[in-house]
Structures are given as structure tokens and as C-alpha cells.
Amino acid sequence: MLSCKEVSYLLSEAQDRPLGVVERMQLELHLAMCKGCTNLRKQMVFLRGAIRRYPPARDDTPHER
């Protein structure tokens, strides 16, 4: 069984690449039993969505030297 630390790593990796079948199975098994990691996944999904909705920065401010 994966540790919470390993699960947090896989949740982060899943944001950037598709997980393999074994990784997904291990992840889902752990999440079925661990409320803390389930909350972490929800938070990561929320933050990723919020970042995508945030407008891009405009670079029209004068720069100081």
C-alpha cells in the first residue's frame, strides 16, 4: 500500500502525465481509505482550475532600474 507521501507525489504527477494502470489502482485504493489524501486531491483540482481561470498578467507596468 502506498504511503500518503507517495500518494501526494502521484497526485502531482497525474496533473502532468497519465498514470499507469497499476499507479491508478494503487492511488484509488489509498484514496478510498484516506480522507486526508482525498482532501488533498480535491484541493489540487480546485487550485488547478482557479489558476486556469485567472487572467494572464499584462506587462504594461513601468520597470524600475
N, C-alpha and C positions, 0 to 999 in steps of 0.2 A: 504494500500500500504506500502511496506517495505521502510525503510529509507536506505540511502547509507551505513550507518554503519552496518545495518542488512545484507545488500547485501554483503558487504565485508566479513562479518563473514560466510555467506553461501557459498561464492566462495571459501573461505579457507576450509570449511568443505567438500565441494564437491571434494576436492583434496584427501581426506582421506576416504570418505564413500559415498555410493549412496544417493542422496537426495530423499525424498519422493515426491509423485505426487504434493501435494499442495505446497511444498517448491519450486519445479522446476517451477511450474506455476507462483508463485509469483515472483521468480527470473527472469524468462523470460519476464514477464510483465514490471518489473522495467527496465531491460536492454534494452527493446525496446524504452524506453523513456529517458534513462540517458546515455549520451555519456561518462561521467566520469567513471561510473561503467563498461561500456563496455570496455573502455581502460584498466581498472584495470584487467578485466578478461583476455584480450589479454596479458598483462604483466605477469600475473601469469602463463599462459600457456607457454609463452616464457621462463620464468625463470625455470620452472619445466623441460622443455625439455633440456635447457642448462645444468642444474645440472646433469641430467641423462647421458648426453654425456661426461661430464667431467671425465677424467680417475681417478680411485681411487688412493689415496695417497700411496706412498711407504714409509714404516717406516724403512729406512736404514740410517738415519742421526744419528750421534752420539749425545747422550743426555748429556747435561751439568748438573753438580751437584752443 
